[in-house]
Amino acid sequence: MPRLERVFVDTATLYPISLADLVLRLAELGMYDLLWSDHLLSEVERVLVEYKGLTVERARYFCECISTAFPAGRVAPQEYLPLVATRTGPDPDDHVHSAAAVAGKATVMLSADRAGYPAADISPARRRNPDAFLTDLLRRYPRDVVGVVDAMGGALRVPLTRAEVLDRLAAGGIPGFAALALERF
């Protein structure tokens, strides 16, 4: 069996919720090891409150679900905080995330932000765009990944069809993934 990727996600990969749902469900299925930090979840909580309009309690609950579902993926602050000052990326807010990815021995930094995570800041990991990364998983494990998409639609109070879920995913930043899934299934 191939070694699983160790994937550190950035905040923008955990918002919008449709993208987060897919990323988290695929990690739960064991397609990769999900890595996270306390700083990441604090930032996700803040973003969900400020931009999504969630209550603090609901945003906190979402982040607690991640920490509960993936306890082995936590990168402790004492492991990454000493590395923050050595990061060189253009956004100082991203330095804590690239440091956590390195400290957690990530093989992938899952982020659509091309400039925010220079190769030197995350090496030996490589930055992967969520659309490309998830499209690769769809090509390798089509039935499993499409099954997750179907489960996402069925889990909602008002169920959505596969096409409706894929429309949301396309709008959430993974149009290539959605197009391939629509084309093949």
N, C-alpha and C positions, 0 to 999 in steps of 0.2 A: 504494500500500500504506500502511495507517495506521502511524503511528509506534508503535513498541513501548513498552509501559509499562516503566519502570525500577523493579524491585520489590526492596526491601530486606525481608528476612524477619527475624522475631525468633526467639529460641530456641524458643519454644513451637510455632512452625511447623515446626521441624526435629525435633521430638519430639512425638508418637509417630512411629515409623519409617514407618508406612504413609502418613501425611500427608506426611512429608519425601520419600518415594519419589515420590509423585504430583507434588508441587511441583517437585522436581528434574527429573523426566522431562519435564514440560511445558516447563520452561525449556530443556532440551536440545533439545526439538523446535522451539524458537524462538518460543514463544508470548509470551514477555516476556524482558527482560534481567534476570538475577538479580544482585543486589548483595549483598556480604557484607564483613565486616571480620575482622581477626585477633581482635579482642575477642569477636566473635560466635562464631567457631569455637572459641575457648578455652572459652567458656561452654557451648556445645553439648557439647564433649568432657567437661567436668565433669559436666553433667547426665546424659549417657549412662552415665557410670560410677556416679554416685551413685544415680540413680533407675531406670535400666534394668538395671544390673548388668553392663554390658559391661566387659571388661578395658580398661585404659588403652590398650593397643596397638590393640584393635579400634575404640575410640572415636576414637583419633587417626587411624586408617586411614580411617574414615568422613569425618572432616573434611578429610583430605588429598585424598580423592576429590572433594569439593566444590571445593576450591581448584584442583585440577588441571583439572576439567571446566569451570570458569568463571573462568579467570584474569583476563579483562577486567572481571569484576564486583568485583574487590577494591578496596575503598576503603582507601587507605593511612592509617596512624595519624596522620601529620603533617597530613593533610587534615582529620581530624575531632576530634582531641584538643583543639585550641584552642577548639572550640565546646562542649565538654562543660559547662563552667562556666556557660554561658548557658541551659542547659535548665532547665525548671521543673516537669517531671512529678513525681508523688508518689513514685516509686521511683528513687532515685539510681542503682541498677544499670541502669536503662533509659536513662539520659542518654547513655551512650556509643553506644547503638544509634540513638537519635534523631539524635544529632550525625552519626553515620556516614551515615544516610539523607540528611540535608541535604547533607553534603559530597559524597556520591555522586550528587547531583541525582536522587534517587528521585522518581518520580511516585506511588508506592504504598508505604506501610509495611504489610506484610502481618502482621497481628497480631489475635488475638481479644481482646487486653487493651484495653478501652475507655478506662480511666483512665490507663494507663501512657504513652500517647503523645498528649498534648494537641495540638490543631491548631497552636498557636503553636510548639511544639517541632519539628514536622516539615514545616511549610509551606515550599515550595508543595506538597509531597506530601500525600496524604490517607491516613488509616488505613483499611484495608479488612479486614474479617473474612475469614479464609480460606474459610469456607463460602460467603459471598456472592461473593467473587472467583472461586473455582473453579466455582461454579454459573453465573456469567456466561460463563466460558470454555466450559463444557459446552453452553450454549445457542447460542453463536456457532460453535463448532467441534465438533459432537456426534460425528462419526465419528472425528476425530483424538483427542479426549479419551477416548472409550470404547475406542479402540484402545490407548491408554496403560494404561487400567485392565486390559484383557485381557492386555497384555504384563506388567504387574506380577504377575498371578496365574500366568502361564506361566513366569516367571523363578525361581520358588521351587523349592526341592528337592522339596517335595511341592506340586505345582501346585494352585492354588485356582480355583474358578469365578469368573465375574464377580460373582455375587451374594455369594460369600464375601469377595471383595476389598472390595466395597461395604459389607458389614457391618463390616469392619475400619475402613474409612474413616469410617463413621458413628460408630463407637465412638471414633475418633481425633479427633472434633471437627467433622466436616463432614456432619452428618445430612441437610441440605437437598440437598446435592450428591448424596449416595447415593440419596436418595428419588427425585430427578428422574431419575437414571440408571437406576434400577430401573423406574420408570414408563414411560420412553420406549424402553428397549431390552430 
